[in-house]
């Protein structure tokens, strides 16, 4: 009985899958009006226009990690989140567009709970 079970386990090898490393993310090619990393950063806005000199090239923009942005490049948390969010959207096929920040008074009004 044990010999049959052992023989079956050898007949079907277990699939190999590495869970210890993340899947490699693709680096998309520039498309449309986006020609290089400086144009991309200016399109996404939120004070990212001036960060083009810190990022070396297109490949660096899509391979840099949040930790590298923090310690080596000196980006703020908001800038890191914004850039990483838009690079992922661009990988998925969404071209950058301007998203305005709501007025402070409007944000304060939205946070207030309705009275009962």
Chimera marker file (.cmm) of the C-alpha trace (Angstrom):
<marker_set name="trace">
<marker id="1" x="0.000" y="0.000" z="0.000" r="1" g="1" b="0" radius="0.5"/>
<marker id="2" x="2.742" y="2.434" z="0.924" r="1" g="1" b="0" radius="0.5"/>
<marker id="3" x="4.654" y="1.485" z="-2.192" r="1" g="1" b="0" radius="0.5"/>
<marker id="4" x="1.686" y="2.503" z="-4.380" r="1" g="1" b="0" radius="0.5"/>
<marker id="5" x="1.312" y="5.855" z="-2.615" r="1" g="1" b="0" radius="0.5"/>
<marker id="6" x="5.025" y="6.508" z="-2.936" r="1" g="1" b="0" radius="0.5"/>
<marker id="7" x="4.951" y="5.590" z="-6.635" r="1" g="1" b="0" radius="0.5"/>
<marker id="8" x="1.991" y="7.933" z="-7.249" r="1" g="1" b="0" radius="0.5"/>
<marker id="9" x="3.755" y="10.836" z="-5.591" r="1" g="1" b="0" radius="0.5"/>
<marker id="10" x="6.769" y="10.326" z="-7.864" r="1" g="1" b="0" radius="0.5"/>
<marker id="11" x="4.572" y="10.116" z="-10.948" r="1" g="1" b="0" radius="0.5"/>
<marker id="12" x="3.116" y="13.595" z="-10.383" r="1" g="1" b="0" radius="0.5"/>
<marker id="13" x="5.836" y="16.089" z="-9.503" r="1" g="1" b="0" radius="0.5"/>
<marker id="14" x="4.673" y="19.066" z="-7.482" r="1" g="1" b="0" radius="0.5"/>
<marker id="15" x="4.623" y="22.348" z="-9.412" r="1" g="1" b="0" radius="0.5"/>
<marker id="16" x="7.424" y="24.699" z="-8.449" r="1" g="1" b="0" radius="0.5"/>
<marker id="17" x="6.377" y="28.185" z="-7.483" r="1" g="1" b="0" radius="0.5"/>
<marker id="18" x="8.511" y="30.735" z="-5.715" r="1" g="1" b="0" radius="0.5"/>
<marker id="19" x="6.567" y="32.586" z="-3.052" r="1" g="1" b="0" radius="0.5"/>
<marker id="20" x="9.674" y="34.178" z="-1.616" r="1" g="1" b="0" radius="0.5"/>
<marker id="21" x="9.980" y="36.760" z="-4.374" r="1" g="1" b="0" radius="0.5"/>
<marker id="22" x="7.516" y="39.135" z="-5.969" r="1" g="1" b="0" radius="0.5"/>
<marker id="23" x="6.611" y="38.886" z="-9.622" r="1" g="1" b="0" radius="0.5"/>
<marker id="24" x="8.683" y="41.145" z="-11.850" r="1" g="1" b="0" radius="0.5"/>
<marker id="25" x="6.778" y="44.197" z="-12.960" r="1" g="1" b="0" radius="0.5"/>
<marker id="26" x="6.923" y="45.194" z="-16.587" r="1" g="1" b="0" radius="0.5"/>
<marker id="27" x="8.335" y="48.482" z="-17.813" r="1" g="1" b="0" radius="0.5"/>
<marker id="28" x="5.895" y="49.949" z="-20.347" r="1" g="1" b="0" radius="0.5"/>
<marker id="29" x="7.094" y="51.898" z="-23.352" r="1" g="1" b="0" radius="0.5"/>
<marker id="30" x="6.262" y="55.621" z="-23.560" r="1" g="1" b="0" radius="0.5"/>
<marker id="31" x="3.081" y="56.164" z="-25.547" r="1" g="1" b="0" radius="0.5"/>
<marker id="32" x="1.096" y="59.111" z="-26.862" r="1" g="1" b="0" radius="0.5"/>
<marker id="33" x="2.109" y="62.499" z="-25.495" r="1" g="1" b="0" radius="0.5"/>
<marker id="34" x="4.285" y="60.869" z="-22.834" r="1" g="1" b="0" radius="0.5"/>
<marker id="35" x="7.793" y="60.791" z="-24.314" r="1" g="1" b="0" radius="0.5"/>
<marker id="36" x="10.038" y="60.531" z="-21.253" r="1" g="1" b="0" radius="0.5"/>
<marker id="37" x="10.020" y="60.493" z="-17.450" r="1" g="1" b="0" radius="0.5"/>
<marker id="38" x="9.970" y="64.298" z="-17.051" r="1" g="1" b="0" radius="0.5"/>
<marker id="39" x="6.810" y="64.614" z="-19.170" r="1" g="1" b="0" radius="0.5"/>
<marker id="40" x="5.211" y="61.785" z="-17.178" r="1" g="1" b="0" radius="0.5"/>
<marker id="41" x="5.969" y="63.507" z="-13.860" r="1" g="1" b="0" radius="0.5"/>
<marker id="42" x="4.633" y="66.836" z="-15.128" r="1" g="1" b="0" radius="0.5"/>
<marker id="43" x="1.404" y="65.170" z="-16.345" r="1" g="1" b="0" radius="0.5"/>
<marker id="44" x="0.630" y="63.553" z="-12.987" r="1" g="1" b="0" radius="0.5"/>
<marker id="45" x="1.028" y="66.901" z="-11.185" r="1" g="1" b="0" radius="0.5"/>
<marker id="46" x="0.976" y="67.331" z="-7.385" r="1" g="1" b="0" radius="0.5"/>
<marker id="47" x="4.432" y="68.962" z="-7.252" r="1" g="1" b="0" radius="0.5"/>
<marker id="48" x="6.112" y="66.073" z="-9.073" r="1" g="1" b="0" radius="0.5"/>
<marker id="49" x="7.285" y="68.280" z="-11.949" r="1" g="1" b="0" radius="0.5"/>
<marker id="50" x="10.503" y="69.238" z="-10.168" r="1" g="1" b="0" radius="0.5"/>
<marker id="51" x="11.446" y="65.651" z="-9.364" r="1" g="1" b="0" radius="0.5"/>
<marker id="52" x="12.528" y="64.792" z="-12.905" r="1" g="1" b="0" radius="0.5"/>
<marker id="53" x="16.167" y="65.585" z="-12.169" r="1" g="1" b="0" radius="0.5"/>
<marker id="54" x="16.278" y="63.073" z="-9.283" r="1" g="1" b="0" radius="0.5"/>
<marker id="55" x="14.988" y="60.202" z="-11.417" r="1" g="1" b="0" radius="0.5"/>
<marker id="56" x="17.567" y="59.094" z="-13.993" r="1" g="1" b="0" radius="0.5"/>
<marker id="57" x="15.468" y="57.770" z="-16.871" r="1" g="1" b="0" radius="0.5"/>
<marker id="58" x="12.251" y="55.983" z="-17.882" r="1" g="1" b="0" radius="0.5"/>
<marker id="59" x="13.425" y="52.569" z="-16.655" r="1" g="1" b="0" radius="0.5"/>
<marker id="60" x="14.479" y="54.013" z="-13.305" r="1" g="1" b="0" radius="0.5"/>
<marker id="61" x="11.022" y="55.581" z="-12.866" r="1" g="1" b="0" radius="0.5"/>
<marker id="62" x="9.318" y="52.198" z="-13.231" r="1" g="1" b="0" radius="0.5"/>
<marker id="63" x="11.837" y="50.152" z="-11.220" r="1" g="1" b="0" radius="0.5"/>
<marker id="64" x="12.520" y="52.432" z="-8.249" r="1" g="1" b="0" radius="0.5"/>
<marker id="65" x="11.019" y="51.260" z="-4.954" r="1" g="1" b="0" radius="0.5"/>
<marker id="66" x="9.349" y="53.283" z="-2.233" r="1" g="1" b="0" radius="0.5"/>
<marker id="67" x="12.300" y="52.630" z="0.064" r="1" g="1" b="0" radius="0.5"/>
<marker id="68" x="14.762" y="53.993" z="-2.522" r="1" g="1" b="0" radius="0.5"/>
<marker id="69" x="12.534" y="57.036" z="-3.074" r="1" g="1" b="0" radius="0.5"/>
<marker id="70" x="12.576" y="57.689" z="0.652" r="1" g="1" b="0" radius="0.5"/>
<marker id="71" x="16.226" y="57.156" z="1.545" r="1" g="1" b="0" radius="0.5"/>
<marker id="72" x="18.187" y="57.835" z="-1.647" r="1" g="1" b="0" radius="0.5"/>
<marker id="73" x="16.017" y="60.380" z="-3.460" r="1" g="1" b="0" radius="0.5"/>
<marker id="74" x="14.400" y="62.138" z="-0.487" r="1" g="1" b="0" radius="0.5"/>
<marker id="75" x="10.771" y="62.099" z="-1.689" r="1" g="1" b="0" radius="0.5"/>
<marker id="76" x="7.964" y="62.857" z="0.746" r="1" g="1" b="0" radius="0.5"/>
<marker id="77" x="5.419" y="60.119" z="1.556" r="1" g="1" b="0" radius="0.5"/>
<marker id="78" x="2.705" y="61.841" z="-0.501" r="1" g="1" b="0" radius="0.5"/>
<marker id="79" x="5.012" y="62.110" z="-3.514" r="1" g="1" b="0" radius="0.5"/>
<marker id="80" x="6.049" y="58.461" z="-3.213" r="1" g="1" b="0" radius="0.5"/>
<marker id="81" x="2.458" y="57.224" z="-3.011" r="1" g="1" b="0" radius="0.5"/>
<marker id="82" x="1.379" y="59.455" z="-5.891" r="1" g="1" b="0" radius="0.5"/>
<marker id="83" x="4.224" y="58.393" z="-8.202" r="1" g="1" b="0" radius="0.5"/>
<marker id="84" x="3.891" y="54.686" z="-7.401" r="1" g="1" b="0" radius="0.5"/>
<marker id="85" x="0.116" y="54.878" z="-7.886" r="1" g="1" b="0" radius="0.5"/>
<marker id="86" x="0.469" y="56.521" z="-11.308" r="1" g="1" b="0" radius="0.5"/>
<marker id="87" x="3.248" y="54.206" z="-12.500" r="1" g="1" b="0" radius="0.5"/>
<marker id="88" x="1.012" y="51.226" z="-11.713" r="1" g="1" b="0" radius="0.5"/>
<marker id="89" x="-1.944" y="52.852" z="-13.515" r="1" g="1" b="0" radius="0.5"/>
<marker id="90" x="0.300" y="53.494" z="-16.533" r="1" g="1" b="0" radius="0.5"/>
<marker id="91" x="1.343" y="49.821" z="-16.555" r="1" g="1" b="0" radius="0.5"/>
<marker id="92" x="-2.351" y="48.910" z="-16.697" r="1" g="1" b="0" radius="0.5"/>
<marker id="93" x="-2.943" y="51.190" z="-19.695" r="1" g="1" b="0" radius="0.5"/>
<marker id="94" x="-4.326" y="54.367" z="-18.076" r="1" g="1" b="0" radius="0.5"/>
<marker id="95" x="-2.721" y="57.541" z="-19.412" r="1" g="1" b="0" radius="0.5"/>
<marker id="96" x="-2.012" y="60.232" z="-16.783" r="1" g="1" b="0" radius="0.5"/>
<marker id="97" x="-4.556" y="62.986" z="-16.363" r="1" g="1" b="0" radius="0.5"/>
<marker id="98" x="-4.831" y="65.882" z="-13.949" r="1" g="1" b="0" radius="0.5"/>
<marker id="99" x="-6.737" y="65.280" z="-10.713" r="1" g="1" b="0" radius="0.5"/>
<marker id="100" x="-7.356" y="68.460" z="-8.765" r="1" g="1" b="0" radius="0.5"/>
<marker id="101" x="-7.292" y="68.522" z="-5.003" r="1" g="1" b="0" radius="0.5"/>
<marker id="102" x="-10.611" y="69.520" z="-3.437" r="1" g="1" b="0" radius="0.5"/>
<marker id="103" x="-10.856" y="72.856" z="-1.668" r="1" g="1" b="0" radius="0.5"/>
<marker id="104" x="-10.062" y="72.732" z="2.076" r="1" g="1" b="0" radius="0.5"/>
<marker id="105" x="-13.510" y="74.012" z="2.980" r="1" g="1" b="0" radius="0.5"/>
<marker id="106" x="-15.112" y="71.314" z="0.877" r="1" g="1" b="0" radius="0.5"/>
<marker id="107" x="-12.918" y="68.612" z="2.442" r="1" g="1" b="0" radius="0.5"/>
<marker id="108" x="-13.830" y="69.861" z="5.914" r="1" g="1" b="0" radius="0.5"/>
<marker id="109" x="-17.511" y="69.822" z="4.995" r="1" g="1" b="0" radius="0.5"/>
<marker id="110" x="-17.226" y="66.275" z="3.651" r="1" g="1" b="0" radius="0.5"/>
<marker id="111" x="-15.615" y="65.083" z="6.907" r="1" g="1" b="0" radius="0.5"/>
<marker id="112" x="-18.420" y="66.437" z="9.093" r="1" g="1" b="0" radius="0.5"/>
<marker id="113" x="-21.056" y="63.914" z="10.032" r="1" g="1" b="0" radius="0.5"/>
<marker id="114" x="-24.696" y="64.791" z="9.410" r="1" g="1" b="0" radius="0.5"/>
<marker id="115" x="-26.620" y="65.825" z="12.502" r="1" g="1" b="0" radius="0.5"/>
<marker id="116" x="-29.505" y="63.727" z="13.722" r="1" g="1" b="0" radius="0.5"/>
<link id1="1" id2="2" r="1" g="1" b="0" radius="0.2"/>
<link id1="2" id2="3" r="1" g="1" b="0" radius="0.2"/>
<link id1="3" id2="4" r="1" g="1" b="0" radius="0.2"/>
<link id1="4" id2="5" r="1" g="1" b="0" radius="0.2"/>
<link id1="5" id2="6" r="1" g="1" b="0" radius="0.2"/>
<link id1="6" id2="7" r="1" g="1" b="0" radius="0.2"/>
<link id1="7" id2="8" r="1" g="1" b="0" radius="0.2"/>
<link id1="8" id2="9" r="1" g="1" b="0" radius="0.2"/>
<link id1="9" id2="10" r="1" g="1" b="0" radius="0.2"/>
<link id1="10" id2="11" r="1" g="1" b="0" radius="0.2"/>
<link id1="11" id2="12" r="1" g="1" b="0" radius="0.2"/>
<link id1="12" id2="13" r="1" g="1" b="0" radius="0.2"/>
<link id1="13" id2="14" r="1" g="1" b="0" radius="0.2"/>
<link id1="14" id2="15" r="1" g="1" b="0" radius="0.2"/>
<link id1="15" id2="16" r="1" g="1" b="0" radius="0.2"/>
<link id1="16" id2="17" r="1" g="1" b="0" radius="0.2"/>
<link id1="17" id2="18" r="1" g="1" b="0" radius="0.2"/>
<link id1="18" id2="19" r="1" g="1" b="0" radius="0.2"/>
<link id1="19" id2="20" r="1" g="1" b="0" radius="0.2"/>
<link id1="20" id2="21" r="1" g="1" b="0" radius="0.2"/>
<link id1="21" id2="22" r="1" g="1" b="0" radius="0.2"/>
<link id1="22" id2="23" r="1" g="1" b="0" radius="0.2"/>
<link id1="23" id2="24" r="1" g="1" b="0" radius="0.2"/>
<link id1="24" id2="25" r="1" g="1" b="0" radius="0.2"/>
<link id1="25" id2="26" r="1" g="1" b="0" radius="0.2"/>
<link id1="26" id2="27" r="1" g="1" b="0" radius="0.2"/>
<link id1="27" id2="28" r="1" g="1" b="0" radius="0.2"/>
<link id1="28" id2="29" r="1" g="1" b="0" radius="0.2"/>
<link id1="29" id2="30" r="1" g="1" b="0" radius="0.2"/>
<link id1="30" id2="31" r="1" g="1" b="0" radius="0.2"/>
<link id1="31" id2="32" r="1" g="1" b="0" radius="0.2"/>
<link id1="32" id2="33" r="1" g="1" b="0" radius="0.2"/>
<link id1="33" id2="34" r="1" g="1" b="0" radius="0.2"/>
<link id1="34" id2="35" r="1" g="1" b="0" radius="0.2"/>
<link id1="35" id2="36" r="1" g="1" b="0" radius="0.2"/>
<link id1="36" id2="37" r="1" g="1" b="0" radius="0.2"/>
<link id1="37" id2="38" r="1" g="1" b="0" radius="0.2"/>
<link id1="38" id2="39" r="1" g="1" b="0" radius="0.2"/>
<link id1="39" id2="40" r="1" g="1" b="0" radius="0.2"/>
<link id1="40" id2="41" r="1" g="1" b="0" radius="0.2"/>
<link id1="41" id2="42" r="1" g="1" b="0" radius="0.2"/>
<link id1="42" id2="43" r="1" g="1" b="0" radius="0.2"/>
<link id1="43" id2="44" r="1" g="1" b="0" radius="0.2"/>
<link id1="44" id2="45" r="1" g="1" b="0" radius="0.2"/>
<link id1="45" id2="46" r="1" g="1" b="0" radius="0.2"/>
<link id1="46" id2="47" r="1" g="1" b="0" radius="0.2"/>
<link id1="47" id2="48" r="1" g="1" b="0" radius="0.2"/>
<link id1="48" id2="49" r="1" g="1" b="0" radius="0.2"/>
<link id1="49" id2="50" r="1" g="1" b="0" radius="0.2"/>
<link id1="50" id2="51" r="1" g="1" b="0" radius="0.2"/>
<link id1="51" id2="52" r="1" g="1" b="0" radius="0.2"/>
<link id1="52" id2="53" r="1" g="1" b="0" radius="0.2"/>
<link id1="53" id2="54" r="1" g="1" b="0" radius="0.2"/>
<link id1="54" id2="55" r="1" g="1" b="0" radius="0.2"/>
<link id1="55" id2="56" r="1" g="1" b="0" radius="0.2"/>
<link id1="56" id2="57" r="1" g="1" b="0" radius="0.2"/>
<link id1="57" id2="58" r="1" g="1" b="0" radius="0.2"/>
<link id1="58" id2="59" r="1" g="1" b="0" radius="0.2"/>
<link id1="59" id2="60" r="1" g="1" b="0" radius="0.2"/>
<link id1="60" id2="61" r="1" g="1" b="0" radius="0.2"/>
<link id1="61" id2="62" r="1" g="1" b="0" radius="0.2"/>
<link id1="62" id2="63" r="1" g="1" b="0" radius="0.2"/>
<link id1="63" id2="64" r="1" g="1" b="0" radius="0.2"/>
<link id1="64" id2="65" r="1" g="1" b="0" radius="0.2"/>
<link id1="65" id2="66" r="1" g="1" b="0" radius="0.2"/>
<link id1="66" id2="67" r="1" g="1" b="0" radius="0.2"/>
<link id1="67" id2="68" r="1" g="1" b="0" radius="0.2"/>
<link id1="68" id2="69" r="1" g="1" b="0" radius="0.2"/>
<link id1="69" id2="70" r="1" g="1" b="0" radius="0.2"/>
<link id1="70" id2="71" r="1" g="1" b="0" radius="0.2"/>
<link id1="71" id2="72" r="1" g="1" b="0" radius="0.2"/>
<link id1="72" id2="73" r="1" g="1" b="0" radius="0.2"/>
<link id1="73" id2="74" r="1" g="1" b="0" radius="0.2"/>
<link id1="74" id2="75" r="1" g="1" b="0" radius="0.2"/>
<link id1="75" id2="76" r="1" g="1" b="0" radius="0.2"/>
<link id1="76" id2="77" r="1" g="1" b="0" radius="0.2"/>
<link id1="77" id2="78" r="1" g="1" b="0" radius="0.2"/>
<link id1="78" id2="79" r="1" g="1" b="0" radius="0.2"/>
<link id1="79" id2="80" r="1" g="1" b="0" radius="0.2"/>
<link id1="80" id2="81" r="1" g="1" b="0" radius="0.2"/>
<link id1="81" id2="82" r="1" g="1" b="0" radius="0.2"/>
<link id1="82" id2="83" r="1" g="1" b="0" radius="0.2"/>
<link id1="83" id2="84" r="1" g="1" b="0" radius="0.2"/>
<link id1="84" id2="85" r="1" g="1" b="0" radius="0.2"/>
<link id1="85" id2="86" r="1" g="1" b="0" radius="0.2"/>
<link id1="86" id2="87" r="1" g="1" b="0" radius="0.2"/>
<link id1="87" id2="88" r="1" g="1" b="0" radius="0.2"/>
<link id1="88" id2="89" r="1" g="1" b="0" radius="0.2"/>
<link id1="89" id2="90" r="1" g="1" b="0" radius="0.2"/>
<link id1="90" id2="91" r="1" g="1" b="0" radius="0.2"/>
<link id1="91" id2="92" r="1" g="1" b="0" radius="0.2"/>
<link id1="92" id2="93" r="1" g="1" b="0" radius="0.2"/>
<link id1="93" id2="94" r="1" g="1" b="0" radius="0.2"/>
<link id1="94" id2="95" r="1" g="1" b="0" radius="0.2"/>
<link id1="95" id2="96" r="1" g="1" b="0" radius="0.2"/>
<link id1="96" id2="97" r="1" g="1" b="0" radius="0.2"/>
<link id1="97" id2="98" r="1" g="1" b="0" radius="0.2"/>
<link id1="98" id2="99" r="1" g="1" b="0" radius="0.2"/>
<link id1="99" id2="100" r="1" g="1" b="0" radius="0.2"/>
<link id1="100" id2="101" r="1" g="1" b="0" radius="0.2"/>
<link id1="101" id2="102" r="1" g="1" b="0" radius="0.2"/>
<link id1="102" id2="103" r="1" g="1" b="0" radius="0.2"/>
<link id1="103" id2="104" r="1" g="1" b="0" radius="0.2"/>
<link id1="104" id2="105" r="1" g="1" b="0" radius="0.2"/>
<link id1="105" id2="106" r="1" g="1" b="0" radius="0.2"/>
<link id1="106" id2="107" r="1" g="1" b="0" radius="0.2"/>
<link id1="107" id2="108" r="1" g="1" b="0" radius="0.2"/>
<link id1="108" id2="109" r="1" g="1" b="0" radius="0.2"/>
<link id1="109" id2="110" r="1" g="1" b="0" radius="0.2"/>
<link id1="110" id2="111" r="1" g="1" b="0" radius="0.2"/>
<link id1="111" id2="112" r="1" g="1" b="0" radius="0.2"/>
<link id1="112" id2="113" r="1" g="1" b="0" radius="0.2"/>
<link id1="113" id2="114" r="1" g="1" b="0" radius="0.2"/>
<link id1="114" id2="115" r="1" g="1" b="0" radius="0.2"/>
<link id1="115" id2="116" r="1" g="1" b="0" radius="0.2"/>
</marker_set>
